[in-house]
């Protein structure tokens, strides 16, 4: 079963340091970053700019996510 019902290409998945969340790069007309929370079984879109947002990485404390972004 997919994490979210819409189709897309999932890549560059990274578990949070505590293992409770997953950050995912999803290509569906554009690259955006999404977060999945295991306990609530919910997906949250984190980026909304039309530029490509890619390569998410958690900070060591798990409080933030850094991404590469191609914005104007």
NUBA-564636 format. One record per residue (C-alpha): x negated, y, z negated; residue number from 1; residue in three letters. Coordinates in nm, 4 decimals, padded with zeros to 6 digits, always signed. Each point is the difference from the previous one (the first is absolute). Layout:
! residues N
<pt><east>X</east><north>Y</north><up>Z</up><nr>NUM</nr><rest>ALA</rest></pt>
...
//
This chain:
! residues 72
<pt><east>+00.0000</east><north>+00.0000</north><up>+00.0000</up><nr>1</nr><rest>UNK</rest></pt>
<pt><east>-00.1491</east><north>+00.3393</north><up>+00.0956</up><nr>2</nr><rest>UNK</rest></pt>
<pt><east>-00.0632</east><north>+00.2655</north><up>-00.2639</up><nr>3</nr><rest>UNK</rest></pt>
<pt><east>+00.2234</east><north>+00.2410</north><up>+00.1892</up><nr>4</nr><rest>UNK</rest></pt>
<pt><east>+00.2686</east><north>-00.0763</north><up>+00.2583</up><nr>5</nr><rest>UNK</rest></pt>
<pt><east>-00.1244</east><north>+00.2307</north><up>+00.2794</up><nr>6</nr><rest>UNK</rest></pt>
<pt><east>-00.2487</east><north>-00.1416</north><up>+00.2447</up><nr>7</nr><rest>UNK</rest></pt>
<pt><east>-00.3512</east><north>+00.1312</north><up>+00.0117</up><nr>8</nr><rest>UNK</rest></pt>
<pt><east>-00.3607</east><north>-00.1064</north><up>-00.0043</up><nr>9</nr><rest>UNK</rest></pt>
<pt><east>-00.1330</east><north>-00.0383</north><up>-00.3539</up><nr>10</nr><rest>UNK</rest></pt>
<pt><east>-00.3741</east><north>+00.0464</north><up>-00.0544</up><nr>11</nr><rest>UNK</rest></pt>
<pt><east>-00.2632</east><north>+00.1196</north><up>-00.2472</up><nr>12</nr><rest>UNK</rest></pt>
<pt><east>+00.1885</east><north>-00.1313</north><up>-00.3023</up><nr>13</nr><rest>UNK</rest></pt>
<pt><east>-00.1584</east><north>+00.0642</north><up>-00.3384</up><nr>14</nr><rest>UNK</rest></pt>
<pt><east>+00.1046</east><north>-00.1154</north><up>-00.3460</up><nr>15</nr><rest>UNK</rest></pt>
<pt><east>-00.0091</east><north>+00.2555</north><up>-00.2807</up><nr>16</nr><rest>UNK</rest></pt>
<pt><east>-00.2682</east><north>-00.0667</north><up>-00.2633</up><nr>17</nr><rest>UNK</rest></pt>
<pt><east>+00.2668</east><north>-00.1337</north><up>-00.2405</up><nr>18</nr><rest>UNK</rest></pt>
<pt><east>+00.1542</east><north>-00.2222</north><up>+00.2709</up><nr>19</nr><rest>UNK</rest></pt>
<pt><east>+00.3507</east><north>+00.1445</north><up>-00.0457</up><nr>20</nr><rest>UNK</rest></pt>
<pt><east>+00.0184</east><north>+00.1986</north><up>+00.3236</up><nr>21</nr><rest>UNK</rest></pt>
<pt><east>-00.1069</east><north>-00.0363</north><up>+00.3570</up><nr>22</nr><rest>UNK</rest></pt>
<pt><east>-00.0813</east><north>+00.2838</north><up>+00.2385</up><nr>23</nr><rest>UNK</rest></pt>
<pt><east>+00.0561</east><north>-00.0717</north><up>+00.3685</up><nr>24</nr><rest>UNK</rest></pt>
<pt><east>-00.0686</east><north>+00.1734</north><up>+00.3312</up><nr>25</nr><rest>UNK</rest></pt>
<pt><east>+00.3005</east><north>-00.0550</north><up>+00.2282</up><nr>26</nr><rest>UNK</rest></pt>
<pt><east>+00.0146</east><north>+00.0833</north><up>+00.3703</up><nr>27</nr><rest>UNK</rest></pt>
<pt><east>+00.3555</east><north>+00.0670</north><up>+00.1182</up><nr>28</nr><rest>UNK</rest></pt>
<pt><east>-00.0189</east><north>+00.2768</north><up>+00.2634</up><nr>29</nr><rest>UNK</rest></pt>
<pt><east>-00.2715</east><north>+00.1593</north><up>-00.2174</up><nr>30</nr><rest>UNK</rest></pt>
<pt><east>-00.2365</east><north>-00.1057</north><up>-00.2784</up><nr>31</nr><rest>UNK</rest></pt>
<pt><east>+00.1323</east><north>+00.0633</north><up>-00.3501</up><nr>32</nr><rest>UNK</rest></pt>
<pt><east>-00.0918</east><north>-00.1156</north><up>-00.3493</up><nr>33</nr><rest>UNK</rest></pt>
<pt><east>+00.2504</east><north>-00.1891</north><up>-00.2139</up><nr>34</nr><rest>UNK</rest></pt>
<pt><east>-00.0148</east><north>-00.1340</north><up>-00.3551</up><nr>35</nr><rest>UNK</rest></pt>
<pt><east>+00.1646</east><north>-00.3224</north><up>-00.1170</up><nr>36</nr><rest>UNK</rest></pt>
<pt><east>+00.0771</east><north>-00.0575</north><up>-00.3677</up><nr>37</nr><rest>UNK</rest></pt>
<pt><east>+00.0259</east><north>-00.3695</north><up>-00.0903</up><nr>38</nr><rest>UNK</rest></pt>
<pt><east>+00.2089</east><north>+00.0326</north><up>-00.3192</up><nr>39</nr><rest>UNK</rest></pt>
<pt><east>+00.2758</east><north>+00.2054</north><up>+00.1655</up><nr>40</nr><rest>UNK</rest></pt>
<pt><east>-00.0369</east><north>-00.1544</north><up>+00.3478</up><nr>41</nr><rest>UNK</rest></pt>
<pt><east>+00.0040</east><north>+00.3483</north><up>+00.1559</up><nr>42</nr><rest>UNK</rest></pt>
<pt><east>-00.1826</east><north>+00.1703</north><up>+00.2858</up><nr>43</nr><rest>UNK</rest></pt>
<pt><east>-00.0739</east><north>+00.3736</north><up>-00.0102</up><nr>44</nr><rest>UNK</rest></pt>
<pt><east>-00.1258</east><north>+00.2042</north><up>+00.2929</up><nr>45</nr><rest>UNK</rest></pt>
<pt><east>-00.2905</east><north>+00.2188</north><up>-00.1119</up><nr>46</nr><rest>UNK</rest></pt>
<pt><east>-00.0876</east><north>+00.1942</north><up>+00.3178</up><nr>47</nr><rest>UNK</rest></pt>
<pt><east>+00.2341</east><north>+00.1908</north><up>+00.2303</up><nr>48</nr><rest>UNK</rest></pt>
<pt><east>-00.2229</east><north>+00.2149</north><up>+00.2242</up><nr>49</nr><rest>UNK</rest></pt>
<pt><east>+00.0124</east><north>-00.0868</north><up>+00.3738</up><nr>50</nr><rest>UNK</rest></pt>
<pt><east>-00.3805</east><north>-00.0402</north><up>-00.0036</up><nr>51</nr><rest>UNK</rest></pt>
<pt><east>-00.1453</east><north>-00.3476</north><up>-00.0479</up><nr>52</nr><rest>UNK</rest></pt>
<pt><east>-00.0527</east><north>-00.0892</north><up>-00.3678</up><nr>53</nr><rest>UNK</rest></pt>
<pt><east>-00.2201</east><north>-00.3074</north><up>-00.0333</up><nr>54</nr><rest>UNK</rest></pt>
<pt><east>-00.2423</east><north>-00.2058</north><up>-00.2089</up><nr>55</nr><rest>UNK</rest></pt>
<pt><east>+00.1475</east><north>+00.0356</north><up>-00.3510</up><nr>56</nr><rest>UNK</rest></pt>
<pt><east>-00.2290</east><north>-00.0631</north><up>-00.2981</up><nr>57</nr><rest>UNK</rest></pt>
<pt><east>+00.0888</east><north>+00.0046</north><up>-00.3707</up><nr>58</nr><rest>UNK</rest></pt>
<pt><east>-00.2094</east><north>+00.2049</north><up>-00.2391</up><nr>59</nr><rest>UNK</rest></pt>
<pt><east>-00.1643</east><north>-00.2213</north><up>-00.2656</up><nr>60</nr><rest>UNK</rest></pt>
<pt><east>+00.2502</east><north>+00.1101</north><up>-00.2676</up><nr>61</nr><rest>UNK</rest></pt>
<pt><east>+00.2966</east><north>-00.0889</north><up>+00.2287</up><nr>62</nr><rest>UNK</rest></pt>
<pt><east>+00.1600</east><north>+00.3432</north><up>-00.0407</up><nr>63</nr><rest>UNK</rest></pt>
<pt><east>-00.0615</east><north>+00.1273</north><up>+00.3541</up><nr>64</nr><rest>UNK</rest></pt>
<pt><east>-00.0363</east><north>-00.1187</north><up>+00.3573</up><nr>65</nr><rest>UNK</rest></pt>
<pt><east>-00.2348</east><north>+00.1572</north><up>+00.2510</up><nr>66</nr><rest>UNK</rest></pt>
<pt><east>+00.0706</east><north>-00.0151</north><up>+00.3751</up><nr>67</nr><rest>UNK</rest></pt>
<pt><east>-00.1555</east><north>+00.1054</north><up>+00.3261</up><nr>68</nr><rest>UNK</rest></pt>
<pt><east>+00.2339</east><north>+00.2456</north><up>+00.1727</up><nr>69</nr><rest>UNK</rest></pt>
<pt><east>-00.0001</east><north>+00.1485</north><up>+00.3502</up><nr>70</nr><rest>UNK</rest></pt>
<pt><east>+00.2101</east><north>+00.3130</north><up>-00.0541</up><nr>71</nr><rest>UNK</rest></pt>
<pt><east>+00.0041</east><north>+00.3208</north><up>+00.1974</up><nr>72</nr><rest>UNK</rest></pt>
//
